[in-house]
Structure formats: structure tokens, C-alpha cells
Amino acid sequence: MASTLLVYLHGFRSSPRSSKAVMTGEAIKALSTVNNPIEWYCPQLLASPQNSMDMVTEHIHLSKADHIVVIGSSLGGFYANYLAEKYGCKAVVLNPAVRAARELAPHVGMMTSYDNDEPFDFRPEYIDELKALQVERISNPSRYFLIAAKGDELLDWQEMTEFYQGAKQLVLEGSDHGIADYADHLPAVLEFISP
């Protein structure tokens, strides 16, 4: 009986209540069985990238799961790279920020969360923390599944496809940064992460 820990990491200014997180969580809970238990872990990430990764790695270390799988959206996809390289596990990345320090440098200062307008301070030192977590190149592309939308209004899909060269890739013709049609692609995600 093999158990799996599924870590879902939301994007910048997002939360575990995002539609993709909720949809994925419901699908994972439906897949979890007595013979194939799957632990769902979708934490509220912190403003500090280093504190976020410390929190997640502590949970991973406390988990008794045989397998780890990471799914990350946007900034969460950046974190997923770090964790997949650290633990040698599978990762699904949804419109990932492959160079998060560069993407988020213009956003230093007071920000609010999308779903509750909760203010938080995105500090200059967090950019250095992102640089320290940067994966320059993925070591084993077969462990990765990229979903990239050509219609992403925030990030460059071509940069994503280059970064994940050799990985399984699903490039969406339109869509958007939030992948509004995510429900259509969830079966492919579930198929990829199944042991």
C-alpha cells in the first residue's frame, strides 16, 4: 500500500481557495482510497518565499508518505521546481513563473490578496529569497508536466516551454493566466500524477 502526499502551491496574492486549488483538491480526495491513500496539502503560503518553503518542507518531512507530488500555479510553479529538484518528485506546473525574482521585483511594497483584500507587505529582501530558490535548469524533464496558456496576460508562455524542454507539455491556444478552462485539463493532470 503506497501513500502519496500531494502538495498544491497557489500563486502570488492567491490562496487555497482559488478555483484551481479547490477543483484539484476535490478530484484528489475522490481518488484517494484505502489502498491508495492521498494526503492533500494546500497551505496558505506566506509573503516570505523562504518562510513558505520552510513551512512546506517541514510538512513534507513530517508526512509518512511514500511518494510526493507537487502542483504549482504561477509563483507556486516556481516553488514546485524547487521542491521537485529537492525531492526528486513529479511536478505539474500551471503557467509557472520560471524567473520569479524578475517577475515580482516590480511588485515590492504593500499588496492585497485577491480573494479577501487582506494586506501584506512584499519586502525587497523577498526578491533575494526568490533568487536563492531559483532552479536554473530542471534535471529530469520526464518528472515535469507543463500547462502553459498562449493567452497568459502576465507571463511568457514561450519562456515556459523553453525552460521545460523535454517535459510533457500542454500548450493552450488561448486561455489566460488563471487557466479559466482548467476543468478540461484536470484529467490530464490526474493521469500524469498517478503512480
C-alpha positions in Angstrom: 0.0 0.0 0.0 1.7 3.2 -1.2 0.7 6.6 0.1 1.1 9.9 -1.7 1.4 13.4 -0.4 0.1 15.9 -2.9 1.3 19.4 -2.3 -0.6 22.2 -4.1 1.0 25.6 -4.2 -1.1 28.6 -5.2 0.2 31.7 -6.9 1.2 35.2 -5.8 -1.7 37.1 -4.0 -3.8 33.9 -4.3 -4.9 31.3 -1.7 -6.0 27.7 -1.1 -9.5 29.0 -2.1 -8.5 29.6 -5.7 -10.7 27.8 -8.2 -7.9 25.6 -9.5 -6.9 24.6 -5.9 -10.4 23.7 -4.9 -11.1 21.8 -8.1 -7.9 19.8 -7.8 -8.4 19.1 -4.1 -11.9 17.7 -4.7 -10.6 15.5 -7.5 -7.7 14.3 -5.4 -10.0 13.5 -2.4 -12.2 11.5 -4.8 -9.2 9.5 -6.0 -7.9 8.7 -2.5 -8.7 5.1 -1.4 -7.9 2.8 1.5 -5.4 1.0 -0.8 -4.0 4.2 -2.4 -4.3 7.0 0.2 -3.5 10.5 -0.9 -2.9 13.3 1.6 -4.0 16.7 0.2 -1.8 19.6 1.5 -2.6 23.1 0.2 -1.3 25.7 2.6 -1.8 29.4 2.6 1.7 30.5 1.5 3.5 33.3 3.3 4.7 36.6 1.9 8.3 35.4 2.5 9.4 32.8 -0.1 11.9 31.3 2.3 9.4 31.0 5.1 6.9 29.5 2.7 9.4 26.8 1.6 10.5 26.1 5.2 6.8 25.6 6.1 6.2 23.2 3.2 9.4 21.2 3.6 8.6 20.8 7.3 5.2 19.4 6.4 6.9 17.0 3.9 9.4 15.8 6.5 6.6 15.1 9.0 4.5 13.3 6.4 4.9 9.5 6.2 4.0 9.3 2.5 5.9 7.1 0.1 5.5 9.5 -2.8 5.4 13.3 -3.1 3.8 15.1 -6.0 3.8 18.9 -6.3 1.3 21.0 -8.3 2.1 24.7 -8.5 0.4 27.6 -10.3 2.3 30.8 -11.3 4.6 31.6 -8.3 3.6 28.2 -7.0 5.0 26.7 -10.2 8.3 28.4 -9.4 8.2 26.8 -5.9 7.3 23.5 -7.4 10.5 23.5 -9.4 12.5 24.0 -6.2 10.7 21.2 -4.4 10.7 18.7 -7.4 14.5 19.2 -7.7 15.0 18.9 -3.9 12.9 15.7 -3.5 13.2 14.2 -7.0 9.4 14.1 -7.3 6.9 14.7 -10.1 5.6 18.3 -10.6 2.8 19.8 -12.5 3.3 23.5 -13.3 0.5 25.7 -14.4 1.6 28.9 -16.1 4.7 28.9 -13.9 6.8 32.0 -13.1 10.1 30.5 -14.2 12.0 33.6 -13.2 10.0 34.7 -10.2 12.6 37.3 -8.8 12.4 39.2 -12.1 8.6 38.9 -12.4 7.9 40.1 -8.9 10.6 42.8 -8.5 8.0 45.5 -9.7 5.6 44.3 -7.0 7.6 45.1 -3.9 5.6 47.1 -1.4 2.1 46.7 0.2 -0.1 44.3 -1.7 -3.5 42.8 -1.1 -4.7 39.2 -1.6 -7.1 38.6 -4.4 -9.9 36.9 -2.6 -10.1 38.8 0.7 -8.3 42.1 0.2 -6.1 41.2 3.2 -3.0 43.5 3.0 0.5 42.1 3.2 4.0 43.6 2.8 6.0 42.2 -0.1 9.5 43.3 1.0 12.6 43.9 -1.1 14.5 41.1 0.7 11.9 38.6 -0.6 13.4 39.1 -4.1 16.7 37.9 -2.8 15.0 34.9 -1.2 13.4 34.1 -4.7 16.8 34.4 -6.3 18.2 31.8 -3.7 15.4 29.4 -4.6 15.8 29.7 -8.4 16.2 26.5 -10.3 18.4 27.2 -13.3 17.5 24.1 -15.2 15.4 21.1 -14.4 17.5 17.9 -14.0 14.9 15.4 -15.2 12.3 16.7 -17.6 10.3 13.5 -17.5 9.2 14.3 -14.0 7.5 17.6 -15.1 4.2 18.4 -16.8 3.8 22.0 -18.0 0.4 23.5 -18.8 1.1 26.9 -20.5 -1.5 29.2 -22.0 -0.7 31.3 -25.0 -3.3 33.8 -23.8 -1.5 34.3 -20.4 -1.6 38.0 -19.9 1.1 38.1 -17.2 3.8 35.6 -18.1 5.5 34.5 -21.4 4.4 31.0 -22.5 7.4 30.7 -24.8 9.8 31.2 -21.9 7.9 28.4 -20.1 8.1 25.9 -23.0 11.9 26.6 -23.4 12.5 26.1 -19.6 10.7 22.8 -19.6 12.2 21.5 -22.8 11.8 17.7 -22.9 9.0 17.7 -20.4 5.4 16.7 -21.1 3.8 19.9 -22.3 0.2 21.1 -23.0 0.2 24.5 -24.7 -3.2 26.0 -24.8 -4.1 28.1 -27.8 -6.0 30.8 -25.9 -7.0 30.6 -22.2 -5.5 33.1 -19.7 -3.1 33.3 -16.7 -5.7 31.7 -14.4 -6.4 28.9 -16.9 -10.2 29.5 -17.0 -10.7 26.2 -18.8 -8.7 24.2 -16.2 -11.5 21.8 -15.6 -11.0 20.5 -19.2 -7.3 19.7 -18.4 -7.7 18.3 -14.9 -8.0 14.7 -16.2 -4.5 15.0 -17.9 -3.1 16.4 -14.6 -4.5 13.4 -12.6 -3.2 10.9 -15.2 0.3 12.4 -15.0 0.5 12.3 -11.2 -0.9 8.8 -10.8 1.8 6.5 -9.5 
